[in-house]
Amino acid sequence: MNETAMNLDYLRQDPAVAERFAKLHRRPVVLDVDKLTKIFPGGHGEGHLALDKISFQVHRREFVCVLGQSGCGKSTLVRILAGLDFPTHGEVRLDGTPVRGPGPDRGMVFQGYTLFPWLTVKKNVMFGLKVTGKPAHLAESEAREWIALVGLSKFEDAYPHQLSGGMKQRVAIARALANGPRILLMDEPFGALDAQTRAQMQSYLMQIWKQVDVTIVFITHDLDEAAYLADRILVLGAHPGHIQEYIENPVPRPRSPDQFRDPPFLALREHLDHLIHPPGEKKEEKLPITRMTVVGDDVE
């Protein structure tokens, strides 16, 4: 066993880590996923098994990352949690009530920018509040509070095309939180951002999460992102999507990018990499060689 793997095993037995997760497990269960299975219809009566008996729980104010390679069913899972798709078998319960469709008890943030381009920042955040019947003056007042929370008060009258990618996603987070959801679902929300903006958004999200009574389920394929953000990490395997491991994150909070070089972070990251890319797995696909031009020398 290598050094980082040994460190991770040691950290799991650390009394401080054990006590932190004992406290987490004493919180009420907000989300209960029970034997969730999804089969997409196929030709000739055959179906594609996308998710196979997925079961896990998420506790109040917990931050869970769902990690896995492309094609393992992460986005299918989060769409079912949001009520945008339906399982073939199994059930999703939120606060003990089965999920039968979309609802204000769940907020959703997508990877793409989903703001209404014809509305200002303030009116984008007000939109959901007004749909639920809140009077315009109250919706405006509450929208301003959420816009302030994400640090965009100076831009409340700006339109989406006037904002950077990171700012658009902060508005999307404010809009999703404005209706007071029990759980915030995030489907690779920072995947389209450059590395520097992505790091800033991770920091912003952790600051926002500390201030709001919300539970977060965050879909990602980035190992560092999962290790940095999550209380626990649900690792999905592919073909079909299934749970490989539900990992308690031993990296202490509060967290900062400086921890990326610390032994707990490195140990967790190596363990995640081992799960996602098992030893001996073929990592590089060789393409057929077709020379399109005559050159004087070869490159390596």
C-alpha positions in Angstrom: 0.0 0.0 0.0 1.4 3.4 -0.9 1.9 6.3 1.5 -1.1 8.3 0.6 -3.4 5.3 0.8 -2.0 4.5 4.2 -2.7 8.2 5.2 -6.3 8.0 4.1 -6.9 4.8 6.1 -5.3 6.5 9.1 -7.4 9.7 8.7 -10.6 7.7 8.6 -9.8 6.5 12.1 -8.9 9.9 13.5 -11.1 10.8 16.5 -11.8 14.4 15.2 -12.9 13.1 11.8 -15.0 10.4 13.4 -16.7 12.9 15.6 -17.4 15.3 12.7 -19.2 12.6 10.8 -21.0 11.3 13.9 -22.5 14.8 14.3 -23.4 14.8 10.6 -25.2 11.4 10.8 -27.2 12.7 13.8 -28.8 15.4 11.6 -32.2 14.6 9.9 -32.1 12.8 6.6 -33.4 15.3 3.9 -32.9 13.1 0.8 -33.4 9.4 0.7 -32.7 7.6 -2.6 -33.9 3.9 -2.5 -32.8 1.4 -5.1 -33.1 3.9 -7.9 -33.0 2.2 -11.4 -33.3 3.9 -14.7 -33.7 2.0 -18.0 -33.9 4.0 -21.3 -35.9 2.4 -24.0 -34.0 0.9 -26.9 -34.6 -0.7 -30.3 -36.0 -4.2 -30.7 -37.4 -4.2 -27.2 -34.0 -3.8 -25.6 -33.3 -1.1 -23.1 -30.2 0.7 -21.9 -29.6 0.3 -18.1 -28.3 3.8 -17.1 -28.6 3.5 -13.3 -28.6 0.3 -11.3 -30.1 0.1 -7.8 -28.7 3.4 -6.5 -29.3 3.9 -2.8 -27.9 6.7 -0.5 -29.0 9.3 2.0 -28.1 13.0 2.4 -28.4 14.8 5.7 -29.6 18.3 6.4 -27.0 21.0 5.4 -24.7 18.3 4.1 -22.6 19.0 0.9 -22.5 15.8 -1.2 -20.5 15.6 -4.5 -21.5 12.9 -7.0 -18.3 12.0 -8.9 -17.7 9.8 -11.9 -16.6 9.5 -15.5 -18.7 10.7 -18.4 -21.5 8.2 -19.1 -21.9 6.9 -15.6 -25.3 8.5 -15.2 -24.6 11.5 -13.0 -26.8 13.9 -15.0 -29.6 11.3 -15.2 -29.4 10.9 -11.5 -29.7 14.6 -10.7 -32.5 15.0 -13.2 -34.5 12.3 -11.4 -33.7 14.0 -8.0 -35.1 17.3 -9.5 -38.2 15.6 -10.8 -37.3 16.3 -14.4 -37.1 12.6 -15.2 -38.6 9.5 -13.6 -37.0 6.2 -12.4 -38.0 2.9 -13.9 -37.8 1.3 -10.4 -37.0 2.6 -7.0 -37.9 5.9 -5.3 -36.6 9.3 -4.3 -38.0 10.8 -1.0 -37.5 14.4 0.1 -38.2 14.9 3.8 -40.0 11.5 3.6 -42.3 12.6 0.7 -41.9 10.8 -2.7 -40.7 13.0 -5.5 -43.2 12.9 -8.3 -42.1 15.9 -10.3 -40.4 19.4 -10.1 -41.1 21.5 -7.0 -40.0 24.6 -5.1 -38.4 22.4 -2.5 -35.6 21.7 -5.0 -33.5 24.4 -6.7 -31.5 23.5 -9.8 -28.3 25.1 -11.3 -27.2 23.7 -14.7 -23.8 23.9 -16.4 -25.2 26.1 -19.2 -26.3 29.7 -18.5 -30.0 29.5 -18.0 -30.8 33.1 -17.2 -33.5 34.9 -19.1 -31.5 37.2 -21.4 -34.3 39.8 -21.6 -34.5 40.3 -17.8 -32.1 42.1 -15.6 -30.2 40.4 -12.7 -32.8 41.6 -10.2 -35.8 40.5 -12.4 -34.2 37.1 -13.0 -34.0 36.5 -9.3 -37.5 37.9 -8.8 -39.0 35.6 -11.4 -39.5 32.5 -9.2 -40.7 34.6 -6.3 -43.4 36.2 -8.4 -44.4 32.8 -9.9 -45.2 31.6 -6.4 -47.5 34.5 -5.9 -45.3 36.9 -3.8 -46.2 40.6 -4.3 -43.8 42.5 -6.5 -42.5 44.8 -3.8 -41.7 41.8 -1.5 -40.2 39.8 -4.4 -38.0 42.8 -5.2 -36.9 43.2 -1.6 -36.0 39.5 -1.2 -34.3 39.4 -4.6 -32.0 42.2 -3.5 -31.1 40.3 -0.4 -30.1 37.2 -2.4 -28.2 39.3 -4.9 -26.3 40.9 -2.1 -25.5 37.4 -0.7 -23.8 36.5 -3.9 -21.9 39.8 -4.1 -23.6 41.3 -7.1 -25.5 44.3 -5.7 -23.8 46.7 -8.1 -25.0 44.6 -11.0 -28.7 44.2 -10.1 -29.8 46.3 -13.2 -27.4 44.6 -15.6 -28.5 42.1 -18.2 -26.9 38.6 -18.6 -24.9 39.6 -21.7 -23.1 42.2 -19.6 -21.9 39.6 -17.1 -19.0 37.2 -17.0 -19.6 33.5 -16.9 -18.9 33.3 -13.2 -21.2 36.2 -12.5 -24.0 34.5 -14.5 -23.7 31.4 -12.4 -23.8 33.5 -9.2 -27.1 35.0 -10.4 -28.3 31.4 -11.2 -27.5 30.3 -7.6 -29.3 33.3 -6.1 -32.3 32.6 -8.3 -32.3 29.0 -7.3 -32.0 29.8 -3.6 -34.6 32.6 -3.6 -37.5 30.2 -3.3 -36.0 28.7 -0.1 -35.5 25.1 -1.4 -34.6 22.3 1.0 -32.0 21.0 -1.4 -29.9 22.7 -4.1 -29.0 20.4 -7.1 -26.1 21.5 -9.2 -25.2 19.7 -12.4 -21.5 20.5 -13.2 -22.3 24.2 -12.7 -18.7 25.3 -13.1 -17.7 23.0 -16.0 -17.8 25.7 -18.7 -15.7 28.2 -16.7 -11.9 28.7 -17.0 -9.7 27.4 -14.3 -9.3 30.7 -12.4 -13.0 31.5 -12.5 -13.9 28.0 -11.5 -11.7 28.2 -8.4 -13.3 31.6 -7.5 -16.8 30.1 -7.9 -15.9 27.1 -5.7 -14.9 29.6 -3.0 -18.0 31.7 -3.5 -20.2 28.6 -3.2 -18.7 27.5 0.0 -19.2 31.0 1.5 -22.8 31.1 0.3 -23.5 27.6 1.7 -22.3 28.6 5.1 -24.9 31.4 5.2 -28.0 29.5 4.0 -30.0 26.6 5.4 -29.7 24.4 2.4 -28.4 20.9 1.5 -26.3 20.6 -1.7 -25.9 17.7 -4.1 -23.2 18.7 -6.6 -22.4 16.8 -9.8 -18.8 16.9 -11.0 -16.2 14.9 -12.8 -13.3 16.9 -11.3 -11.4 15.1 -8.5 -10.0 18.2 -6.9 -13.4 19.9 -6.9 -15.0 17.0 -5.1 -12.3 16.8 -2.6 -12.4 20.5 -1.9 -16.2 21.0 -1.6 -17.8 17.8 -0.3 -18.6 16.5 3.1 -19.1 13.1 1.4 -18.4 12.0 -2.1 -20.6 9.5 -3.9 -18.4 7.8 -6.5 -20.4 6.2 -9.5 -19.1 3.5 -11.7 -20.3 3.2 -15.3 -22.0 0.7 -17.6 -24.4 0.7 -15.8 -24.2 3.5 -13.3 -23.7 2.0 -9.8 -22.3 3.1 -6.5 -18.6 2.3 -6.1 -18.1 4.0 -2.7 -19.7 6.7 -0.5 -16.7 8.4 1.0 -16.5 10.6 4.1 -14.1 13.4 3.3 -11.4 13.6 6.0 -10.1 17.0 4.8 -10.8 19.4 7.7 -13.0 22.4 7.4 -12.8 25.4 6.9 -11.0 24.7 3.6 -8.8 26.7 1.3 -6.8 26.1 -1.9 -3.6 25.8 0.3 -4.9 22.4 1.4 -4.4 21.0 -2.1 -0.8 20.2 -1.1 -1.6 18.7 2.3 -1.4 15.0 3.0 -5.2 14.5 3.7 -6.2 16.1 0.4 -3.5 14.2 -1.6 -4.6 10.9 0.1 -8.2 11.5 -0.8 -7.5 12.6 -4.3 -5.3 9.5 -5.0 -8.1 7.3 -3.6 -10.6 8.9 -5.9 -8.3 8.6 -8.9 -7.8 4.9 -8.1 -11.6 4.4 -8.1 -12.2 6.4 -11.3 -9.1 5.1 -13.1 -8.3 1.6 -11.8 -4.8 0.3 -12.2 -4.3 -1.4 -15.6 -7.2 0.5 -17.1 -6.6 1.5 -20.7 -6.3 5.3 -20.4 -5.4 6.3 -23.9 -7.2 5.2 -27.1 -4.9 4.9 -30.1 -6.2 6.6 -33.2 -5.7 5.2 -36.7 -2.6 6.8 -38.4 -3.5 8.6 -41.6 -0.9 11.0 -42.8 -2.5 14.0 -44.4 0.7 15.7 -45.5 4.3 15.1 -46.4 6.7 16.3 -43.7 10.4 16.3 -43.4 10.6 14.9 -39.9 8.3 13.1 -37.4 7.2 14.5 -34.1 6.9 12.4 -30.9 
